[in-house]
Amino acid sequence: MRERERLNEALLSNWLMLHKTIGKILQQRYKIVESLGSSHFGQTYLAFDLKTPLHTEYVIKRLKSPEPNHLEATRLRFATELEMLQRLEKHNGIPQIIAAFEEDEQFYLVRELISGHSLTAELPINQRWGHLWNESEVVEFLQYVLGILEFVHFQGIVHCDLKPDNLIRRAEDGKLFLTDFGSLGLPQFEINPLLPIFRIALTSLGYTPPEQFHRQVHPSSDIYALGMIAIQGLTGLSPMQLKQEPHTNQVIWRFTEIQVSDQIAAVLNRMICHDFRERYQSAGEVLQALQNLWLEVTYAEVETRRSEAIKILDSVHPTLNSESQYNQEYIIREHPQPSSRRIGMKIALAANSLVLGFGAYALLNNSVTSPKNTLYKATEQYQTGNLDKAIALAKSIPPDSSIYPEAQTTIQDWNKEWKIAAQQFQVVEKAFNQSRWADVLIASHQVPDILYWQTKTDKLVKQAKPKIEVVAQKLLNKAYNSAEQKDFSTALSYLQQIPQESSAGMVVKQKLAEYSKKQQIKAVHLLQLAYNKAETEDFTTAIKIIKQIPKETDTYATAQLKLAEYTEKHRQQIHIASGLKPETY
C-alpha cells in the first residue's frame, strides 16, 4: 500500500512539475515550449533561445529534484560531473552541451538539438511491420555505437540510459547521435538500496540491466543495453516481449525464424549476460570480437569468389589460365594473412580475373554463325516476347555443338518461366481489376525477370502506386483521429492496414512506435485505476476498467490475474450482500 501511495505521489508531482515548466523562461533566455520525454534521471524539454535572432532550438534537461538535505552534495556532484560531460564534446557522435545552470534549486543542462528521428522509428515493430535487421546491419550498428561508447567509457562516464529513444538519426546526413546521458542524475544519496521498477521510465524497461536496479553501474551496463537493441533489430520484439531462462535468467531471443549465425549470437549472448561480470567488460572487447568474426567470414567469402573466378576462366579458354594463375599466386605470395586492407585487394584481383574472363570469352566467340551467337539471338527474342521464335532458334543449334546441352536446358527453363510469368501476370491483373492496389505491387515482385512480362506488369504498377497513396492517407487520417480520442488500439489497427508499399512507410513506423508506447502507458494507467477502485472494494468498476486493457500490451498478463482475483472477490461480495456465507475452497 505504501509503495502504491509513493507511486501516486510521484506521478502527481511529475505532472504538476511538467505543467508548471511549460512556458517558463529560464535564465531570462530559454523558453520551455514542449516536453520531449522523461526518465528516472529527469525531464527533457524543447526550448527556444530568446537571445538569438532566429530563436535557436535547444534541448533542456531538468535533472531529478534532489532531496532538501542532499542539495549541497548534489550541487557539488553536478559541478564535478558537468566537467566530465564537457569532455564528451570532442566526439562528433555526441551533441554539444551549450550551458548548465541551477535555478530555484533545480539543475538544468542545455544541449544541441539534433533534428531527425530516434532509432525507435527504424526498429521493426513486429515480424510484419518494418525491416528485420540482417547480420551485416547489426554488426554495422554495433560497431558504430561501440565506437562512441569506447570514447565515453574512457572518460570515466557510463551512459546509464541507453535505449532506442536516445539514439537520434540526424535528418540532414543520416548520422547517428548518442544523447541524453543519465549519469548526472544517478541517485546516489537515497537511503533505499533498491531502485523500484516504477522509478524506471517505461521506455527504458528491458534495456536497463539487472544491476542498475541495485544502483550498481559499470561500463558493461551500457553493453547490455546495446545488445538488447541489436536483438530487437534482429527479432522485431521489444525486450519486454522476451522471456528469460528460469535457472540462468538469460534472455531467450534466438528462435527458429531468426536468421543469425552462431558466432554473432554468441557475441550478443555475452553482451546481455544477466551477471555483469560475465559480460564483455569494455566496448573495445566487443569491437575486437566483432572484428575477428568479420575477418574470418570475409576471408572465406573472398576465397570462394576467387575460386569461382578461376573456374570461369578455365572453362572459357585454357590459354587464359596463365593470367588466372598469376593472380592466384600473387594473392598467396603477397598476402598470406587476412586483414581488412588486404581483403579489399583480394576482392579486386578476383573481380579483375572475372572481367578478363568474360572479355576474352566474347572475343573468342564473336563469330556471327557461332552456336553461341544463335543462342544469344534466341535470348533476345525470348526477352522481347517472341517465345516460339526463341525456341526455334535454340533448337537450330547442332547436336554436336559444345553448347547443345545448354541450349536444351535453356528451352526447358524458358517454357517453365514463361508459364509462371503468364500466370503471375494474371494475378497482378486480377488484383488491379479488383482495386487491390497493394496486392498489385506484392504480386508484381513474383513475376519472373522477362522483359516482355515485366513491361506489361510495370504499366499496372505505375497506375496502382497513386491509388495506394490515397488509401494510405485515408487510413493514416483515421489513425490520427483515433489517437486523438486516446483509442490507441484502433489507431494501431488502422496503421497496420496501411500497405507497406506506400511512401508513408517511415511515418507509419514512427506512429506505430509512438502509439504502441502510449498504449502501454495507458494500460499501466488503467491498471493503476483498477487497483485504486479495488482498494475501496469497488470491484464492479475495477473489473470494467481492467477489461479495457488491450491484449497486446505488456500489462495484459498482470491484468488478467487481477481480473480473476477481482471477479472472485466481487462474487464473494454479492454472496455476503445476499445474506449468504462466503464460499470457501
N, C-alpha and C positions, 0 to 999 in steps of 0.2 A: 504494500500500500504506500509506504514512504517513497519507494522508488518511483511509483506512478505519479505521486504528487510532485516530486522533483522534476519529472519529465514535463508535466503540465506547466509548472512554473518556468522551466527553461524555454518551452515553446512560446509561452505568453511573453516572456522577457525579450526573446528574439524578435517576435512580431512587433512589439512596441518600439524596440530599438530601430528596426528596419523602417517603420513608417515615420519615426522621428527624424531619421537621417536623410531620406529622400527630400531634395530641395535645399538641404543645408549647404552653407558655404563655409568651407574650411580654410583657415589661414587667410581669410578675406580674398581667396583666389580660386579655390577648386569647388565648383558647384556639383553636388551629387545629383544625378538625373535618373539613375536606374540601378536596380540591384541585379548583379550578374550571377549570384550564387553564394553558397556558404559551405563551410566545412567546420570540423572541430576546431580549427585554428583561427577562424574569424569569418567576417562577411566581406564580400567583394562587390565593388560598385563601379559604374561608369561615371566619369566626371568630366566637366569642361573646365579648361584653364581660362578664366576670365581675363587674365593679364596678357594673353596672346591675341593678336588681331583676328585670327580665324577660329578662336576658341578651341584650341587643340584638345583632342580627346585623350584622356589617360584612364588607366585602371587604378583604383584606390582600394587598398585592403585595410579594413579596420580589424586589428587583432583582437582576440578574445579578451574581454574585460578582466583585469586582474582583481583578485580579492583585495579589499582595503588594506589588510595587514601585510600584503605582499607587494604593495605598489612600488616601494623603493627598490626592492630586489628585481622586480620586473623592469623598472626604468633602467637599471644598470645592465641587465641582460639584453634589453632592447638595443642599447648603445653598442654593446660588445658584439652582438650577433649582426647588427646592421653593418658594422665594419667588415665582418666576414662576408656578408652577402654582396657587398660592393665589389669584392674581388671577382665575383662571377661575371661582371660586365665585360671582362676580357674575352669571354666566349661568345661567338656570334650566333649561337643557338639559344641564348637566354636573353629575355627582354631586359633593357636597362632600367635601373632604379633612378627615378627623376628626383624624388625628395622623400624625406621621412621626418615625422614630427609627432609631438604629443600635444593634444588639445583636450581640455576638460577631463584629464586623467584617462584619456583614450589614446591608443597608439596607432598611427597610420603610416602606410607605405604607399608611395605614388610611383607607378612604373609605366613604361612604354606600353601602348595599346597595339597588339598585333591584330590587324584586320584580316579575318579569314574565318575558318571553321575549325571546330575541335575534331580530334581523331574519332570521337564518338560517331560523327557523321559518315566516316569511312568504314567503320567496322560493320560486318554483316550482322543483321538483326536476328536472322534465323537461317535455316537451310534454303529458304525460298528467296528472301529479300536480301540483296547485297551479294557482293562477290566474295566468296570464301578465299582467304589468302592461300597461296601456294608456298612451298618451302622457300623459294627464292625471295618472295616478298617478305616472308617472316624474317629471314636472315638479314635482308637489307634493312628492315625496320630495326631489328635488334642492334645491328652494328652501328647505326646512326645514333640511336638513343644511348647506347652504352658508351659511345664516344663522349657524349655530353656528361653522363654520369661519372665517367672516369675523371673528368676535369673537376666536377663538383665535389666528389669524394676526396680528391687530392687537396681541396681547400678546407677539409675538415667538416664539410656540411653534408647532411643527409636530407633528401627532399621531404620524406615522411608522408607525402600525399600524392604519390604518382598514380595517375589514372587517366583514362582517355580524355576526360574534360580538361585536363591540364596540359595536354599536348595540342598545340594550335598550329594548323597549316595556314601559312600566310597566303592570301589570295593572289598577290601580285607575282609571286615566283614559285609557289608550292613548297616553300621551305618550312620545315617543322621546328617549332619552338617549344621548349620546356618552361612552363610558367607556374606561378602560384606556389612558391616554396613555403612549406608549412613549418619549418623548424623553429622560426621565431616564436610561433605560438604554442610550442610544445609545453604542456602544463607540468612543470617540474615541482611546483610549490604546493600542490594539493595533497591532502592527507591520505585520501583513498588510493591505495596502490594499484587498483584495477581501474581500467577505463571502461565504463558501462557502454554497452552497444548503442544506446540511444544517443550517445555523445559523438558517435561517428556519423558523418554525413551519409545519406542513403547512397549517393553516387560513389562513395569510397568503399562501401562494404564489398567484400570479396577480393578487392585489391590490397586491402590492409592486411599485413602479415600477422600471424598469431601473437608474436612477441610485443607488438605495439599496444595490444590490449593490456599488457602488463607494464607499459611505459618503458619498454626496452627498445632502443633504436640502434641499428647497425647499418653499414653500407649494404649488407645483404638484404635488408628490409626493402630497399628500392629495387633490388634484383628480383625479389619475389613478385612485387607489383608488376614489373615489366614482363616477367614470364607469364603472368595471368593475362595481360593484354594480348600477348602473342598467341596464347591458346585461344582466346576469344576470336582472334582473327582467323585461326585455322578451323574452329568448330562452329562459329556463329552463335555460341552460347555464352551468356554473361557468367562471371564467376559464381553468382548466387544460384545459377541453374545447375551447377556441377555438384556432384556428391563426393564424399570422402570415404576412403577405405577405413572401416571402423577400428582396425588394430593399429595402423600406422598413421592415420589422419592424412594420408597422401591424397591429393585431389585426383579424381578419376575423370579423365578427359579423352583418352585415346580410344575411340570407338571404331568399329569396322569400316565405317564410311569415311573416316578421316584419312586422307592420303598424306602420310608423313613417314619419313624413313626412321629406322630405329635410332640412327645417330642423332638426328635432330630432336627426336622425342627424348632421348637420354639427356641432352643438354637442357631442355625445357623442364624435365622432371627434377633435375638437380637445382634448377633456379627456384622452383616452388616447393622445395622440401619444407615440411612442417617445422622441423627443428632448424633454426637459423645456422647452427654450427655445421650442418651437413650440406649447406648450400655453397655455391661459389662465394668466396669471401670478398671479391672485388670485381668491378666491371672489367678490368683488364684480363682476369682469369676467363671470363665468359668469352671475351673477344678472341682470346688465344684459342679456346676450344672451337669456336666457330671457324676461325681461320684454318685450323688444322683439318677440319672436316671439308671445307671448301677446296683446299688444295688437293686433298685425296680424291674427291669426286671429280673435280675439273681435270686432273691429270688423267684419270681413267677415261673420261669422255674424249679428251684430245687424242689419246692413243687409239681409241675406237675409230674416230673420224679419219685419222691419218691412215689407218689400215684400209678403211673403205676407199679413200682416195687412190691408194696404191693399187688396189684390186681393179678399180675402174681403168686406170692407165694400162694395167696388164691386159685387160680384156679388149682395149682399143687397138693397141699395136705393140708388139714386143720391143720394137726399137726405142720406144719411149720409156722403157723400163729403166734405162740408164739414168735418165733425169730423175725419175722417181727414187731410184736407189741413192742418187746423190743427196737428195733432200732428206731421205731417211737416215743416211749416215751422218749428215750434217747435224741433224737433230740429236742423235745419240752421242756424237762426239763432242759437240759444243755445249749441249745442255743435258748432262746426265742426271741432274737432280731437279725436281719440280720447284718452281717458285712462281709467284703471280706474274712477274715480268716475263719470265721465260715461257710460261704457258701461253702468253699472248703471241710470242714469236712462233711457237709450235702451231697454233691455230692458223697463223698467216701462211706458214710454209705449206701446211696441209691443204689450205684453200688454194694456194698457188698451183699446187700439183693438180688439184681437181680441175681448175680452169684450163690449165695447159692440156689436160687430157681431153676435155670437151672440144677445145680449139683444134687440136690435131685430128680428132675424130671427124670433125666437119670437113677439114681439108682433104683427108684421105678418102672421104666418101661423097665428094661433091660431083659425082657423075650423074648426068641427067637421067640416064637409063638404069641407074643402080636400083636394086630392090629396096634399099633403104629410102631412096628418094620417092619411090612409089608409095611406100608406107606413110611417108611424110605427107604426100598429097592426099592420101586416103584420110589421114587425120584432119586435114583442112576441111575436107568435105563433111566429115563427121561433126566437127565443131560448128559448121555453118548450117547444119540441119538436114543434109542430104545423106541419110543413113544408108540407103540402098546403093548409091554410087560409091560410098566409102567402103562398104563391104565388097563390092565388085572389084575395086582396085586392090584391096588387100588380098582377095582370092587369086588375083592375077600373078602374084609373086610365085615363081617356080619352086617346086618342092625341093630342088637341090640347092636352093639358096640358104645361106647360113642363118638368115633371119626368118625363114619359113615358119619354124615353131612359134617364134614371137608373133608373127602375123596371125596365125591361127588362134593363139591365146587372146590377142587383141580383138579379133572378131567376136569371140565369146564374151569378152568383157564389154564391148560396145553394145551388143544385144541386151545384155543384162542391165547395164547402166541406163540405156535408152528407155527401157521399160520402167525402171524405177523413176526416172526423171518425168516421164509422161504421167505416171500415177501420182507422183508428188505434186506436180503442177496442178492436177485436178483438185488435190486437197487445198492448194493455195487459192485456186479459182473459186471453189465452193465456199471457202471462208470469206472471200471477197464479196461474193454474191449475197451472202447472209449477213454482211456488215459486221463480221467478227474480225475487226481490224488487227487486233493484237495477234490473233491466230494466223493472219496472213504473214506477218513478219516471222513468227515462230516456224511456220511450215516452210517458208522460203529458205530457211537455213538448211533444210533437208534435201533440197533439190541438188542433184549431182552437178559437178563443175563442167557442164557442157554449155558452150557459148549460146547456142540456139535457145535452150530452155532457160538459161539464166537471163537472157534478154527479155523473153516473154514474162518471166517472173518479176523482173525489176520494174516493168511497167505497172504492174499491180501494186507492188510495194511502194512505188513512188506516189500512187494515189491514196494508199492506205495510211501513210505516215501522218498527213494533216488531220485525218479523221481521229487517229489515236490521240493527238494533242488535244482535240476538242473533248473527247471522253475523259482524258486525264484531268483537264482543267475543271470539268464538272464535278468529278469525284473529289478533287482537291478542295474545291469550294465547300462541298458537303462536309468534308473532314474538318475544315476550319470552323464551320458553323457548329458542328457537334462539340468541338473542343471549347468553343466559347461558352457552351452550355455545361461545361465540365463533364460531358459524356465522352470520356476518352476511349471507352471500349468501342463505341460506334465510330468514333473518329478513326481509330486504328483499323476497323473493319473496312472503311472506305479507302483508306490509304493502301491496304493490302490488295484492293481490287484494281488499283492503277497499274496499267501494263508497264512492265519493266522497260519496254522498248521506247517509252515516251521520253522526251527531253527533261521531264520533271523528276528524273531519277534521283538526282542529288538532293532536291528539295524533299522528296518523299522519304529518303533515308534519314535526313535531318529531323523531319517531323515524326517519323516512326520512333526514333530515339527519344525525342522530346516528349511525345505523348505517352510512350511506354514508361518513361521516368515519372511523369505526372500521374499516370495511372497507379504506379507503385506507391507514390506519396499519398494519393487519395485513399488507397487501400489501407495503408497504415493509419491514416486519419480515421477512417470508418471503424477500423478495429478498436482504436482508442475510444471512440464514441460508444461502441458496444460495451467495452469494459466499464465505462462510466455509468451506463444505464444498468448494467448488471450489478454494480456496486449498490445501487438503490433498489435492487430486486425488481427492476422493470424489465423482466425477461422478454416480454412481448416485443417491446421496442428494440431491445438488443438483438433479438433474432431477426427482425426486419432489416436492421442495419447490416448485420453480417451477411445476409443473403444478397446484398448489393456488391459484395467484394468479388471481382471477376476471377474466373478460374485460372487465367494465365498469369496472375500476379504471384510474387514470392510469398505473400501473406496468406494466400488461399488455404494452404495446408493447416496453418495455425487456426485460421478462421473456421475451418470445418470441425476441428476439435472443440472449439468454443461453441460452435453451433450445437453439437451433440450434447455438450455439457449444459448449455442454457435451455435446450429443449427439455432435457430431463428435469432440470430444476423448475421449469415452468409447469411441467406436468405434475410435479410434486406440490407445487403451489396451488394448482387447481384442486387437487385432492384435499388439501388442508382447508381451502376455502369452502369446499363442499361438505365439510364435516367428516371427511374420511381420514383414516390414519395414513400417514405417509407410507408408501410402499418400500419394502426393504428387500435387498437381494443378497 
